[in-house]
């Protein structure tokens, strides 16, 4: 069966939290690579109010088979009551990069 690769998005309240989560996911081989985008503004509805906050975005490259474990680990490390964990399929890409991705995560 061919490996399915995914991109997982997760917002964090600040760069320090984003860095801690990114490092843990890569060190624990739940992700091959995590890109951190700092200082974006998120507008959302929470507890009946529209809010805007500065956040950091994690773009996490991993495999579909690790999604459940990755989500659990994010929830353990994340300060939010309900952290964002959204997975998008990677439909294609450099064969060498995708092979590296698959070799870089837990088996």
C-alpha positions in Angstrom: 0.0 0.0 0.0 1.3 3.4 -1.0 2.0 5.9 1.8 -0.4 8.9 2.0 1.2 12.2 2.9 -0.6 15.1 4.5 -0.1 18.7 5.6 -1.5 19.5 9.0 -2.3 23.1 10.1 -2.2 24.2 13.7 -2.3 27.7 15.1 -0.4 28.7 18.3 -0.7 31.7 20.5 2.9 32.7 20.2 6.3 31.7 18.7 7.6 30.1 21.8 4.7 27.7 21.9 4.9 27.0 18.2 8.7 26.3 18.4 8.2 23.9 21.4 5.4 22.0 19.5 7.4 21.9 16.2 10.5 20.6 17.9 8.7 17.9 19.8 6.8 16.7 16.7 10.0 16.4 14.7 12.1 15.0 17.5 9.4 12.3 18.2 9.3 11.5 14.4 5.6 12.4 14.2 6.5 15.0 11.5 9.3 15.2 8.9 9.2 19.0 8.8 7.3 21.8 10.5 7.3 25.3 9.0 6.4 28.1 11.5 4.8 31.3 10.2 4.9 34.1 12.8 2.7 37.0 13.5 -0.4 36.3 11.4 -3.8 37.6 12.5 -6.6 35.1 13.1 -10.3 36.2 13.2 -12.6 33.6 14.7 -15.8 33.1 16.8 -15.2 31.7 20.3 -17.7 31.5 23.1 -20.2 33.6 21.2 -17.8 36.5 20.4 -15.8 37.4 17.3 -12.2 37.8 18.2 -8.9 38.7 16.5 -5.6 37.5 17.8 -2.0 37.4 16.6 -0.9 33.8 16.3 1.8 31.6 14.7 0.8 28.9 12.2 2.5 25.5 12.0 2.5 23.7 8.7 3.3 20.1 9.6 4.3 17.5 7.0 3.6 13.9 8.0 1.8 10.8 6.9 -1.9 10.0 7.2 -1.2 7.0 9.4 0.4 9.3 12.0 -2.4 11.8 12.1 -4.2 10.4 15.2 -0.9 10.2 17.2 0.1 13.6 16.0 -3.2 15.2 17.0 -3.0 13.6 20.5 0.5 15.0 21.0 -0.5 18.5 19.8 -3.4 18.4 22.3 -1.0 17.4 25.1 1.5 20.2 24.3 -0.9 23.0 23.3 -2.3 25.6 25.7 -5.6 26.1 23.9 -8.7 24.4 25.1 -9.4 23.4 21.5 -6.3 23.5 19.3 -6.6 23.6 15.5 -5.6 20.3 13.9 -6.7 20.3 10.2 -5.2 17.8 7.8 -5.0 18.3 4.0 -4.0 15.7 1.6 -0.7 16.2 -0.4 -1.8 15.2 -3.9 1.6 15.3 -5.4 5.1 16.7 -5.3 8.7 16.0 -5.7 9.2 12.2 -5.5 12.5 12.6 -3.7 11.0 15.0 -1.2 8.0 12.7 -0.5 10.4 9.8 -0.1 12.4 11.8 2.4 9.2 12.7 4.2 8.2 9.1 4.5 11.7 8.0 5.7 11.8 10.8 8.3 8.8 9.9 10.4 8.1 7.0 12.7 7.5 3.6 11.2 
